[in-house]
Amino acid sequence: MGVKLLQYDQDLKSALSLLINVDLGDSRWDQASLPVWAGGLGIRSAVMLAPSAFLASAAGTAALVSQILPDSFTVLPDPLVSLALNQ
């Protein structure tokens, strides 16, 4: 995963810690990352969401991309899609 996503998650953790005035260790951060229905705060990790967000974007724009690009490009598979699927 990208360094920027890891930094974003760390900044989010630090900001939440300052906001609620609680030191968030790893186990507390894991619980805060849970959905609200599961007893967490619903704070989602960018590292965990990145592959599914990328795949949703790729799937949502596939038809438009195939219309815009010449036929010779549309048959080429996107290697990043297979990378995201394997994570």
Secondary structure, 3 states (H helix, E strand, C coil): CCHHHHHHHHHHHHHHHHHHCCCCCHHHHHHHCCCHHHCCCCCCCHHHHHHHHHHHHHHHHHHHHHHHCCHHHHCCCCHHHHHHHCC
